[in-house]
């Protein structure tokens, strides 16, 4: 085997090794992303519970070890998800009539 052929073999082997390594890292990244989603859901549920028992954002941020801004952001996302969930239970024709902060409209035929 000539030096050129040996060099080609080395390059081919290196390319395959790099591609295999990148595929493993992709798998690791997908796993880490799933763990992050689970962590976020757990934290948001705890923040909602904390809010319902009167904990301040500052107290919850300190307990979590993250900034108040980030804690507030996570808590707001939980509230937004709940609003979307509740709004989706209304018939589409009623959604345009809902004004947050006011009592819900009477159901049709009431």
Residue pairs with C-beta under 8 A, 6 or more apart in sequence:
1 9
40 74
43 64
43 74
44 74
44 75
44 77
44 78
44 81
45 78
46 60
47 60
47 71
47 74
47 75
47 78
48 75
48 78
48 79
48 82
50 59
50 60
51 75
57 68
57 71
57 72
57 75
58 68
60 71
60 75
61 67
61 68
61 70
61 71
61 72
64 71
83 100
87 95
87 98
90 98
94 105
97 105
98 104
98 105
